Amino acid sequence: MNALSAPLIFVRGFRVFSEFGKNNSVKRWLTLMLAAAIFLASGVACARHDDVDALFERGNACYLKKDYMGAIGAYEKIIALQPEFPAAWMNWGASLVGLGRYDEAIEKFEKAVKYKKDYPEAWYNWGLLLNKMGRHKEAIEKYKKAILHQNNYSDAWCNWGNSLSVLGRYEEAIEKYKKTILHKKDYAEAWFNWGSSLGVLERHEEAIEKYRKALQYKSDYAGVWYFWGIVLKKLGRDEEAKEKFNKARELGFKSSG
């Protein structure tokens, strides 16, 4: 029932701009010497930023290949050069999640929001991890923070709904799925989870409407076909249910039961 998203990773471009004022002093030699010193210093700084750029790209490439140790190595080097780099902290955390090192990952997400309090992606990833750890009430607080800084963050709204659903607070979950759809109409997972919540509440006809919507945007969504079949079965519409179950199987759905 819970369609949780994968941890997010965001690529951040890094740009450095330096501006030097003109020195109109008649002491031309001193002026030239000062300019040379500034130029050399800026060259070191620019090289350092180039290093950060290259390391960040390398870390992200490793992450996408699921080479989490390689990614962590790159992010560690970035932090050594530039400790207040929130995206590096966040992506380091996401890499630790990939390795199953959840407590360490939380520390990195904490660092990310320490340096950038209005960082919705970091708050969201933190919430997603807490959800994964079964700490749903804490996860909700992080999703709230993400939405505080980005009200149209549909993933945060949807996963807030998922946490509420796991806690058995289905009516509240439905309100979050409505918010998700408000910001992203074609969010198939939100339509599906909305339908599933309605199904638990025995509002079967309404659930079917939501499943239809989910399939409108993602016709090969095997789980939707299966749960549509479950609802039809509860309504005594066995032949229709059988059709839905068959479709789910064709799409590779395997029931845990």
C-alpha positions, 0 to 999 in steps of 0.5 A: 500500500505504501508507495515510498519514493527512493531517496533523492539526490540533487546535483548542484552547480557550483559557480564562483565569481570574483570581483576586484576593484581598481586601484588608482594609487600612483604607487604603481608597483605596489598596485601591481604587486597587490593585484598579483597577490590577489590573482594568485590567491584567487587562482588557488580558490578557483582551483579549490572550487573546481575540485569541489565541482569535480568531486560532487559530479564524481560522487553523484555518478557513483551514487547513481551506479549504486557505488555508495562507498565511492560516493561517500569518499567523494562527499567526504573530500568535499566536506573537508574542502567546504564544510558548509556544503548542504547538498554534499551532506545530504547526498552523503546521507543518501549514500549511507541509506544505500548501505543500510547505515541509517543512524549515520545517515540521519547525522548527515541529514541533520548537518544538511539542514543545519547549514541550510534550514530551508532545504526541503529535499534534506528534510524530505529524505530525513523523513523518508528514512525515518519512515523506512525505520518505522518511526512514522510520527517522527517522519511526519514532522520532517515532511511538515518541515519540507512542506513548510519550505516548499508547499507544492512538494508533492512527494512530501505530501504523499509520503506524509499520507503514507505515514498516516496510513501506516498509523491507521489514520486513514481519513487524515491520510486521504487529506494528504493524498488530496493535497498531493493530487492538487500539486501533481494531478498525474501522481499515480501512487497518490491516487493508488494510496488514496484508493487503498485508504478508502478500501480499508474504510470500506468505501469500495466504490470510491476506491475503484474511482481512485484506482481508475485514476491511477491507471489513467496515468500509469496503465501498467501499475500492477498493484493497482490492478490487484487491489482493484480486484480485492475491492471487487471481490469484497463487493461480490463481483467475482468475475470482474475481480478475476479479470483484475487479478489476471491483469496484475499477474500479466504485469508481474504482480506477486501476492505475498499471500 
